[in-house]
Amino acid sequence: MVCPRCGSGVVRKKGFRYTKHKPIAQRYICSECHKQFTARVEENHSDFPKILLMDIETSFYHFVGWGTYKQYIQHHQITKHQYMLSWAAKWLYDKNIQSDIVTSQEAFERDDSRILKSIWNLLNEAEIVIGHNVARFDLRKLNWRFKSNGLGPTTPFKIIDTLRVSKAAFFAPSYKQDFFTKYFKLQNKLETDFQLWKDCEAGDIKALNKMIDYNRHDVIGLEQFYLQIRPFIKNHPNLGILLDDNVCPVCASTELETTSSVHLTTAYKYPILRCTNCKSANIRDKKNSNRLQINYRSTP
C-alpha cells in the first residue's frame, strides 16, 4: 500500500470503516507524512481475521435393545456407528457458503472420510470458529471422527459458542437456534423430519440435496444471530490482537467513543469506550484513569 499524498510505502493499518456491520474499507496512516487514508477491501476481506461459522449434520447410531421403554444403551449394543452426513460453513461477511455432503454410495457405506478431510482443511485456516452448541457437540463430534479416520487435531483456534453465550446473557424461553432466528426475524431453519435422516442414510439423492440445503440455511441464520448478540459476548476474542491494532476488540472498527462510565477493579478504575458500529462496550486504554498513580493499594 502506498500513501496517496507523499508516495511512501511505509504505512500502518488503522482498522476498518463499516457499513451495516460489514467492513468496506481498510484505514491506513502514513508513517512519513502522518496522513490517514482508506482503501476499499476486497470481498474476501483478506486483512480481516479468519472467522469461520460452521454447522454439521450427522447420521443415526444403530443399536439393538430389549424394549422401547427408557433404558441405558451400552456400547456393545451398537450395531452401526454414527458418521458425518454433511457440513456447511462460511467466513464472516463472505457471501460464499462452503459445504460438502456424502455421496449416495458413501452414505450407504457410512463412509465420511472424504468430507472429513475437507472440513479438517477448512478448520486449519480458521482463527476463530463460531457455532451453536459448537463447543459441546460439533467440534467434539468432529474430533472423534477425525481420530476414527486417522486425522490429527486441527491447528488451534478460539471458539465462540452462541448457545453458551445466549444462556449466559439472556433469560430466554428457549435457547434453540430455531427459536432465536424466528424471534429476531432472521434466516429460519428449513422444516425437516425423522424420515429425512432415514432417506439420507439410504443414499437417496433428493434427501441428500435437501439435507445440504438445510445445513447451508443453518449457517446463514447462525451468522445473522451472531451479529445480533455480538455486543453481549463478554469474553469475545480480541480482534485488536489478531490485527495488531488499536480497534474495537469485538468487531475491529475504529469508530470508538469515550463514555462517562468507568470500569472498577480492586486497585484502579479504567475508562469505558463504546463502539458505534457493533455497540459493544469495552476497556481499551491500558493506562488507568486514576489521577494519583499509587504504587501500592490495599485490596479486600
N, C-alpha and C positions, 0 to 999 in steps of 0.2 A: 504494500500500500504506500502511495506517495502523497505527500501533503500538496494540495492544490495551490497553496499560497507561495511556499518557498521551494517546493520540489524535493524536500528532504524525504528520505525513506526511513528515517528513524521516528517512528510513531508508536503510540501506546493505545491499546483498546480501552474504551471508557463505557462499556456496557452497550445496551440496545435501546432503540426507540421503538415503541409499541403502537399498535392499533388493535383494539378489541382483544387484548391479551397476547397478540401474536407479534413477534419481533419482525420488523420490516427493514430496519436499518441498523448497522453497526456504527457506534460512535467512536471517534479517534481523537487524540490530541497529539500535536506535533511536538517533539522534544526540542526542536530548534527554534521555531517562532511561537510556539505555545498556542497556535490557533487550533480550535476544535472544529471538526468537520465530520460528516456522516457519509457512509457508502451503503447502498442497498445490498441486503444479504440475499443469497440465492435461496431457492425454495427448500433445499435440504438443510439450510442453516448450519453450514459446516463449522462455524465458530461456536455454535451453541452446544452445551453439554449433551451427551448421548443419553437421552431419557426414553426408555422403552416401556410402552404399555402393552400388556400381554394377557392372554387367556387361553386355557387348554380345555379340551374335551376328552374324556376317557370312556372306555368300554365298561361293561359289567364284569364283576367277578362271577364265575360259575361255581356252585358248590352243591353238595348233597346234604340232606338233613333228615330228621325223623318226625317232622311236623311243620305246620305253618305258624305255630304259636311263637311267642318271644323266646328266643334261645340264643346261647353263645355259640358262634360258629368258630370252630377250631381250624388251625391251618391245614390239618390232614384231610379236612372235608372239602378243600378247594379242588375242583377238577380242571378249571381253566383260569389262568391268572389274568388280571386286568392289563390292558395295554392302551397306548395313546391312539385316539381316533384322529384328532386334528389339533392344530394350534393356529392362532391368529395374533398379530402384533403390529404395532406402528410406532414410529418415532414421534415424539411430542411435536405438534404443529404440522407434521408432514401429512399431505393428502393421501399418500400411498399406503395401503394396508397390505402387509405381507402375510401370507398364510400357507399352510401345507396340510394335506389330508392323505390318509392311506388310500391306496387304490382298491378296487374291488377284490383283487386277488390277495393283497396284503391284509385287508380286513378279514377275509375268510380264513387266512392262515394265522391271524393275530400277530402279524409282523409289523412292528412300528419302527424298526431300526433306521429306515431311510428318513422319516420325518423327524426323528430324534436328532439326527446329525444336523439337519437344517436349523432347528431351534437352538441347538447347542452352539452352532457357529454364530447365530444372532446374539445370544446372551453374552458371548465373549466380547462383543463390541460395546455392550452397554456399560454406562457408568452408574445409572440409576434405573431400577426396574419397578414398575407400578402395576398393581393388580388388586382385584377384590378378593380377599382371602388368599392372596398370593403367597404369603409367608407360611401359612399353616398347610395349605393344600398344593397349589400349583408347583411351587419350587421344590417342595419335599417329594411330591409325586414324580417330578422330572428327574430329580437326583436318583431316585430309586430305579427309574427306567434307564437312566444313563449308566448306572452301575451294572444293571442287568444286561446291558448291551455292550459292555466293555469300554464305555466312555469315561474319562476322568471328570473331575469337577470343573466347572467353568471358572473364568477369572473373576475375582471379587467385584461386587457392586453393592451399592446402597439399595435398600428396599423401602418402598412406600406402600403399605397395605391399606387401601381405602376402607376395608372393613374395620380394621383396628382403629383407624383414625376416626371414623364415624361413631364407633362405640365409645371412644374416649371423649369426643367433643359434643355429641348430641344425645338427648333422651328421645329417640325416635320410636314410633310404634313398630317399625321393622327395620332391619339392617341389611336386607337383601338388595342387591343392585337393581333388581326389577322394580322394587318399591321406590327407590330414590329417583330413578330415571323417569318414572311416571309422575311422581310428586313434583319434581322440578321441571317437568315437561321437556325432557331430554330425549335422546335416541332410545327408543324402547327395545327390549328384547323381543325376538320373534317367538311366536307361540310354538311349543313343541310338546310331545307326549312320549310315553314309555315306548310306544311302537317304533318311534324314530330310531332309538338306540338298537332295538332288535333288528331292524332292517339294515342299519349300518353294519352291524356285526355279520350279517348275512351277505354283505357285499353289494347291496342294492345301490345302483348308480344314482337314482333320483334321491334316495335318502342321504347318501354321502354329499351330494350337492347342496341339499337343504341344511345339512349339518355344518358345512363350512360357511354357508351364508349366515346361519345362526351365530357361529363363532365370531365372524367378522363384525356383525352388528353389535355384539357384546363389547368389542374393543372400542367402537365409536362411542357408545354410551359411557364406557369407562373413562375415556379422555374428557368428555364433557362433564362428567361427575367430578373427576379430579380437579378440574379448573374451578368448579363451583366451591369445593371445600378446601382448596389450597390455603387460603388465609388462616384456617383453623388448625393446620398441621403444626404442632408445637415443635417437633423435632425434625423438621424438613431438612434434608441435606443442604448444606450451604453452597449455593451455586457460585457465590463470590470466590470460594476457594478453588472450585473447578476452573473458573475463568481467570483466577488470579487478579481480581479487580474489585474496586470498591463499589459494589452494586447491591441491589436488594438480594438478600440470600435466598429468597423463595422463588422469584421469577426472573432475576438478573436485570431488572430495569434500573435506570439511573434516576428515575423520577421519584425522588425521596424528599419528604418534608419533615421538618422537626416538629414534634408535638410539645405540649406543655407538661406531659406526663414524664415520670422517671421510673426506672426500674431499681428497686432496692435490693441490695444484698446485705449480709451481716456486717459488712465493713464499708461499703460505698453506695453511691447512687449513680445511675447512668441515664443519659437522655434517651428517650424512645423516639424512633423515627417511623413514619408510616409511608408505605409505598402507594403512590397514587394510581399505579397500574393494577396490582393484584389486591390492594387494600390491606395487606398484612402489616402488622406492627412488629418492629424488631429493634434490637440494640446494635448499633453499628460502631459507634466510637469506642476505641479501646481505652481512651483516657476517660476517667470518671469525672463527673461534674461537681465534685466537692471543691469548694473554694480553698479549704485548708487541706493540703496533701499531707496527712498524718501517716507516718510510717507504721505505727503500732496502734491497733484498735482492739478494745476488748469485745469479745463476741460471746453470746449466750451458749 
